[in-house]
Amino acid sequence: MAELSALRGGLTRSVDAPRPPDTLSSRPRFTEDQLAIRDLTRRFVRNEIVPHAVAWDQAEAAPAHIWRKLGELGLHGVCAPAELGGSDMGVVAWALVVEELAYGDCAIANQIGGVSFPFVAKLVQHGTERQKQEFLRPVVEGRHYIALLLSEPDVGSDLSNLKTRAVRKGDRWVVDGHKIFISGGSSAGAAILLASTDPSAGKRGLTAFLIKPHMPGYTVLRREKKLGHRIMDICQIALEGLELTDEDVLGPVGDGYRIILEGLDTNRIGVAAQAVGVAQAGYDQALGHARTRKSFGKFLIEHQAIGFLLADMGTRIEAARQLYHHAARLKEEGFSRVKEASMAKLFAAETAEFVCSSALQIFGGAGYLQGSVVEKLYRDQRVLQIYEGTNEVLKMIIQRDLIANGSALS
Ligand SMILES: CC(C)(COP(=O)(O)OP(=O)(O)OC[C@H]1O[C@@H](n2cnc3c(N)ncnc32)[C@H](O)[C@@H]1OP(=O)(O)O)[C@@H](O)C(=O)NCCC(=O)NCCSC(=O)CCS(=O)O
């Protein structure tokens, strides 16, 4: 009885509580620190990235000071511990930062947030003291970022079948292989490489290494031309006689596949946040246009076809945002919920495509022209359904979880 009246008291309080002045999604259960870093990132992005993003895309480069300023704001070290210069704010804060960055430019969000942050966490978890000082500190301080050398010409989704070999020669590991689709392949200051150290052991014969791009044996074969993310160097890399030592091994020999999959799991939450950021940018563009552009004597938004489309766009963005918030919270609370991260990325990436395509439709011909914001957003979002796990891989992971655990609620 006492419990029931306590519950009633709780219910009454929550019903009587003042309505939040902002939109639903801006007032969920965040700490003051999480909101502060989100708002700091938002101000920076709206002032210093949004006004220039289309021009940088056309020039296929962002100015160096942007990367430096992101470092000065501490955005590289959100997940890193204080003793290494980070702010140790956790996965939720990191994901909020990624969404804000993607609102300005998805490639920046992917480079700063998508690739580096979770691997900072990997380094914290598995790195030796030397590795943390040598590889982690410069990332946290914004002096460089990390590339991931995973995919190969014959192996993308089926990662465990990779062909790159690290062969033991005396006290060295000698690496030979070919890696493709490497974001930051020519500009990153450090990289995590996955290679086979024991082909007979399959998945359990894969090892993660920390390497420095531009060391002898690391050659950038070419910078790819691509649909979106044009400011980023996405490269093909040849590894020929690259020499590493035991000190460069990340985690135990033979444990690389698990370490990488665990990292990708976290990265997928980041990609979901990227998708929500891009979708929000497309939505804001479309809404602004629909409220100011007239056709047939009234504003576009007053036409039911457009108003309903915007309603659908906003609803899906909100749902995608809640999914990634949920996945990030589970991760932060120590539940490695692969299914929730996969669902968040799958749904959010499909939402980004729907929203950006709809935004372009609302702009009509003007949205199809090079130099329009929605044209860039439409191109940038497409890869979200491919990198860090294709939609098909994510469905496979979700299906496996459903087979193993049924429809257990998280
Ligand atoms: C398709 C896959 C999901 C297939 O995975 P597997 O069937 O080969 O893996 P398992 O046998 O299930 O697992 C192996 C091993 O790892 C452990 N594991 C698996 N997942 C996790 C996790 N999330 N956290 C912790 N541990 C995990 C699992 O328990 C097993 O351990 P034991 O053997 O039991 O000890 C997988 O291959 C996959 O996800 N493929 C997609 C790869 C991908 O996303 N590639 C993209 C590359 S990166 C990129 O695109 C960006 C590039 S950038 O921008 O430069």
The ligand as a Gaussian input file, in Angstrom:
#p B3LYP/6-31G(d) Opt

LIG

0 1
 C       29.577000     -10.267000     -39.960000
 C       30.142000     -10.376000     -38.573000
 C       29.109000      -9.938000     -37.557000
 C       30.461000     -11.854000     -38.395000
 O       31.024000     -12.108000     -37.202000
 P       31.506000     -13.576000     -36.847000
 O       30.418000     -14.595000     -37.016000
 O       32.759000     -13.881000     -37.587000
 O       31.855000     -13.343000     -35.343000
 P       31.559000     -14.226000     -34.082000
 O       32.080000     -15.600000     -34.336000
 O       30.140000     -14.043000     -33.705000
 O       32.459000     -13.482000     -33.000000
 C       33.870000     -13.639000     -32.983000
 C       34.359000     -13.395000     -31.575000
 O       34.201000     -12.026000     -31.242000
 C       33.289000     -11.856000     -30.178000
 N       32.444000     -10.738000     -30.477000
 C       31.687000     -10.590000     -31.568000
 N       31.073000      -9.410000     -31.536000
 C       31.439000      -8.822000     -30.383000
 C       31.130000      -7.599000     -29.755000
 N       30.311000      -6.722000     -30.339000
 N       31.693000      -7.306000     -28.575000
 C       32.525000      -8.174000     -27.987000
 N       32.881000      -9.363000     -28.523000
 C       32.322000      -9.675000     -29.700000
 C       32.476000     -13.153000     -30.113000
 O       32.020000     -13.429000     -28.820000
 C       33.530000     -14.143000     -30.551000
 O       34.412000     -14.452000     -29.475000
 P       34.657000     -15.962000     -29.061000
 O       35.181000     -16.640000     -30.275000
 O       33.309000     -16.497000     -28.668000
 O       35.635000     -15.887000     -27.937000
 C       31.414000      -9.532000     -38.383000
 O       32.450000     -10.029000     -39.166000
 C       31.156000      -8.098000     -38.758000
 O       30.662000      -7.333000     -37.962000
 N       31.499000      -7.736000     -40.013000
 C       31.373000      -6.399000     -40.492000
 C       32.723000      -5.793000     -40.502000
 C       32.624000      -4.315000     -40.673000
 O       31.798000      -3.658000     -40.062000
 N       33.494000      -3.790000     -41.461000
 C       33.558000      -2.399000     -41.614000
 C       34.966000      -2.054000     -41.438000
 S       35.345000      -0.497000     -40.791000
 C       34.675000       0.611000     -41.833000
 O       33.870000       0.400000     -42.617000
 C       35.087000       2.025000     -41.699000
 C       36.326000       2.237000     -42.318000
 S       36.818000       3.811000     -41.998000
 O       35.857000       4.778000     -42.042000
 O       38.094000       3.940000     -42.378000

